[in-house]
Amino acid sequence: MKLHKTILPLFILSMALAPVLAAVNANAAEKIRIGSRLEYYDVNYREGGFDKKYGLDAEAVPFKTGIEVVSAIQSGEIDFASTGHVPLAVLMSKTDKVLTIATAGYNAGSAYRMVVPVNSTFKSIEDLKGKVIATKLGSGSYNAFVNYLKAKGLNEKEFKMKNGGPGAIVAAMQGGSVDAGIWFDPTISLILYKKWGRVLLDFDGHATFMGLWIVNRKFAEKNPDAVVRFLAGAMDSGDLLNSDPGKASQLLATGYQRRGRDYPAGVFKDGIPLIDFSSPIKQKYIDEIKKTYQFLKAKGRIKGNEPAWNTLITSKYLDQAKKIRK
């Protein structure tokens, strides 16, 4: 067969470039979608380039609430996300479309802190009886406070509770419209950084602060290698948070700024050490999730049957990820 004199050079060029193009395609980053509510672990993962390190390109899909995240990961709108153990227990009672694959962060209660105005005279919880305390009713912060009161033989009715999220707590502390606020980072550290308030107490031993990495089950079954590579990066990211809060705080400041929140790195640095960002799913974490399910079931907040825990909480991807870490 004879090639036209114009086509021949192009044919030769295409044959020469074929190996190069093949190599480029082979090295092209695989896109994944991560639900993001500006948690330390998901921001640090992307800003630190831990996705690129393992051949992935993580797109942050922003959400305002955990309810939106849960809905999106069930439907397959996103591939990965992080969630707390309470919404996870509810999610797992409703669907088997989502797998829990690693721990993102853990704290035994000290991450929840109560702040009071910096110049106030309050020295203990007793001083706040009859005073206004702001927190989001029904939240982890609120539950930590209630558990603390029970342990101290106190009653919630002895305090004036004001329902409000982090933005309202910050505004109230600035304006002096409340006597105390209860939340977690970066809200609390921002208040401390700006010297609007000081920590009166934390709730160590009275609550569980837990974030877990979850993945759409269908995605995981079709793309097990991507899940393994994601977890390898997540482990590297967690190691950085644990070992170098200074560097991690710079990454977090950059990530928050991209989402329109101009927080100095100093806001993050002191709060990072409160959390253990190690990835293994310890048995005590699983027991806490089960305990949460049973509590919510008894309260009538969960109607579904008890989940198949061994099927929906798995370390198999994490075990493989440990072997490929660079």
KAKAJO-V47942 format. One record per residue. N is the residue number from 1. SS is DSSP state (helix for helix, strand for strand, loop for the rest). PHI is phi in whole degrees, -180 to 180 (* if undefined). PSI is psi in whole degrees, 0 to 359 (* if undefined). Layout:
((N	SS	PHI	PSI) (N	SS	PHI	PSI))
//
This chain:
((1	loop	*	133) (2	loop	-98	134) (3	loop	-95	142) (4	loop	-58	145) (5	helix	-60	335) (6	helix	-81	325) (7	helix	-77	327) (8	helix	-56	311) (9	helix	-62	322) (10	helix	-65	322) (11	helix	-64	315) (12	helix	-63	318) (13	helix	-63	317) (14	helix	-65	323) (15	helix	-67	325) (16	helix	-70	325) (17	helix	-83	344) (18	helix	-53	312) (19	helix	-63	324) (20	helix	-66	313) (21	helix	-63	321) (22	helix	-61	319) (23	helix	-67	320) (24	helix	-61	313) (25	helix	-64	322) (26	helix	-66	328) (27	helix	-95	359) (28	loop	-64	136) (29	loop	-68	137) (30	strand	-84	129) (31	strand	-80	136) (32	strand	-132	158) (33	strand	-118	127) (34	strand	-119	125) (35	strand	-69	131) (36	strand	-128	126) (37	loop	-120	30) (38	loop	61	42) (39	loop	-78	149) (40	helix	-55	318) (41	helix	-69	322) (42	helix	-79	327) (43	helix	-69	314) (44	helix	-64	324) (45	helix	-60	313) (46	helix	-77	314) (47	helix	-66	331) (48	loop	-82	357) (49	loop	70	25) (50	loop	-75	344) (51	loop	-74	311) (52	helix	-61	325) (53	helix	-57	330) (54	helix	-116	27) (55	loop	74	27) (56	strand	-118	157) (57	strand	-128	100) (58	strand	-87	119) (59	strand	-94	124) (60	strand	-82	121) (61	strand	-105	108) (62	strand	-74	141) (63	loop	-137	153) (64	loop	-94	326) (65	loop	-129	159) (66	helix	-66	330) (67	helix	-62	319) (68	helix	-65	320) (69	helix	-62	313) (70	helix	-60	316) (71	helix	-64	319) (72	helix	-69	322) (73	helix	-77	331) (74	helix	-66	318) (75	helix	-78	345) (76	loop	90	9) (77	loop	-64	327) (78	loop	-127	161) (79	loop	-98	316) (80	strand	-126	158) (81	strand	-166	170) (82	strand	-117	152) (83	strand	-152	160) (84	strand	-79	165) (85	helix	-72	334) (86	helix	-71	306) (87	helix	-63	333) (88	helix	-66	318) (89	helix	-60	319) (90	helix	-67	315) (91	helix	-59	313) (92	helix	-68	338) (93	helix	-78	346) (94	helix	-106	335) (95	loop	-152	154) (96	loop	-111	21) (97	loop	-86	359) (98	strand	-129	137) (99	strand	-111	143) (100	strand	-96	123) (101	strand	-121	349) (102	strand	-172	163) (103	strand	-90	137) (104	strand	-98	325) (105	strand	-170	150) (106	strand	-145	143) (107	strand	-152	144) (108	loop	-90	20) (109	loop	124	338) (110	loop	-72	348) (111	loop	-69	335) (112	loop	-87	122) (113	strand	-132	146) (114	strand	-101	126) (115	strand	-114	149) (116	strand	-128	161) (117	strand	-52	140) (118	loop	-58	329) (119	loop	-101	12) (120	loop	-73	163) (121	loop	-99	4) (122	loop	-65	133) (123	loop	-119	340) (124	loop	-152	172) (125	helix	-62	330) (126	helix	-61	327) (127	helix	-70	345) (128	helix	-97	3) (129	loop	-60	129) (130	loop	82	0) (131	loop	-97	166) (132	strand	-90	124) (133	strand	-121	123) (134	strand	-100	132) (135	strand	-166	168) (136	loop	-84	114) (137	loop	-62	132) (138	loop	90	354) (139	loop	-81	174) (140	helix	-62	324) (141	helix	-64	317) (142	helix	-64	315) (143	helix	-64	323) (144	helix	-62	318) (145	helix	-64	314) (146	helix	-62	317) (147	helix	-62	321) (148	helix	-64	316) (149	helix	-61	317) (150	helix	-61	318) (151	helix	-65	332) (152	loop	-96	3) (153	loop	72	27) (154	loop	-108	167) (155	loop	-124	141) (156	helix	-57	330) (157	helix	-67	347) (158	helix	-79	355) (159	loop	-126	156) (160	strand	-97	105) (161	strand	-88	134) (162	strand	-117	124) (163	strand	-80	122) (164	loop	-171	144) (165	loop	-84	191) (166	helix	-60	318) (167	helix	-61	317) (168	helix	-67	324) (169	helix	-66	316) (170	helix	-61	312) (171	helix	-62	320) (172	helix	-67	322) (173	helix	-68	323) (174	helix	-65	316) (175	helix	-88	351) (176	loop	75	23) (177	loop	-87	355) (178	loop	-133	162) (179	loop	-94	341) (180	strand	-161	157) (181	strand	-138	149) (182	strand	-127	123) (183	strand	-162	199) (184	loop	-135	185) (185	loop	-77	154) (186	loop	-86	0) (187	helix	-58	311) (188	helix	-65	316) (189	helix	-66	329) (190	helix	-65	317) (191	helix	-61	319) (192	helix	-69	318) (193	helix	-62	319) (194	loop	-82	356) (195	loop	61	35) (196	loop	-86	340) (197	strand	-156	176) (198	strand	-138	157) (199	strand	-79	126) (200	strand	-88	317) (201	strand	-164	163) (202	strand	-120	179) (203	loop	-118	39) (204	loop	-57	128) (205	loop	86	358) (206	loop	-116	4) (207	loop	-163	166) (208	loop	-120	127) (209	strand	-109	110) (210	strand	-138	131) (211	strand	-115	140) (212	strand	-131	143) (213	strand	-83	130) (214	strand	-126	156) (215	strand	-139	146) (216	strand	-62	126) (217	helix	-63	318) (218	helix	-63	319) (219	helix	-61	315) (220	helix	-63	321) (221	helix	-70	329) (222	helix	-85	332) (223	loop	-131	57) (224	helix	-60	326) (225	helix	-65	323) (226	helix	-67	323) (227	helix	-65	317) (228	helix	-62	315) (229	helix	-68	324) (230	helix	-61	315) (231	helix	-69	327) (232	helix	-60	315) (233	helix	-67	321) (234	helix	-64	323) (235	helix	-67	319) (236	helix	-62	319) (237	helix	-63	316) (238	helix	-63	322) (239	helix	-62	320) (240	helix	-64	315) (241	helix	-60	320) (242	helix	-73	323) (243	helix	-98	335) (244	loop	-140	73) (245	helix	-57	329) (246	helix	-64	310) (247	helix	-66	318) (248	helix	-63	323) (249	helix	-65	326) (250	helix	-66	318) (251	helix	-64	319) (252	helix	-65	319) (253	helix	-60	319) (254	helix	-65	315) (255	helix	-65	319) (256	helix	-66	322) (257	helix	-62	323) (258	helix	-60	332) (259	loop	-99	18) (260	loop	83	17) (261	loop	-117	104) (262	loop	-89	78) (263	loop	-100	130) (264	loop	-63	153) (265	helix	-59	329) (266	helix	-61	336) (267	helix	-63	325) (268	helix	-89	330) (269	helix	-58	316) (270	helix	-76	335) (271	helix	-86	336) (272	helix	-56	316) (273	loop	-65	349) (274	loop	-69	336) (275	loop	-107	141) (276	strand	-94	115) (277	loop	-97	19) (278	loop	-69	150) (279	loop	-91	334) (280	loop	-56	142) (281	loop	-90	94) (282	loop	-71	154) (283	helix	-60	324) (284	helix	-66	334) (285	helix	-71	317) (286	helix	-62	318) (287	helix	-62	323) (288	helix	-67	321) (289	helix	-64	316) (290	helix	-63	317) (291	helix	-61	319) (292	helix	-64	316) (293	helix	-58	312) (294	helix	-64	322) (295	helix	-65	313) (296	helix	-67	326) (297	helix	-63	315) (298	helix	-65	330) (299	loop	-83	356) (300	loop	81	10) (301	loop	-88	348) (302	loop	-126	130) (303	loop	-111	345) (304	loop	-75	165) (305	loop	-69	160) (306	loop	-63	131) (307	loop	-64	159) (308	loop	-83	84) (309	helix	-54	315) (310	helix	-64	337) (311	helix	-87	323) (312	helix	-93	343) (313	strand	-115	113) (314	loop	-135	143) (315	loop	-107	6) (316	helix	-64	322) (317	helix	-70	323) (318	helix	-66	320) (319	helix	-61	320) (320	helix	-72	325) (321	helix	-64	326) (322	helix	-60	329) (323	helix	-79	340) (324	helix	-107	1) (325	loop	-64	139) (326	loop	-97	*))
//
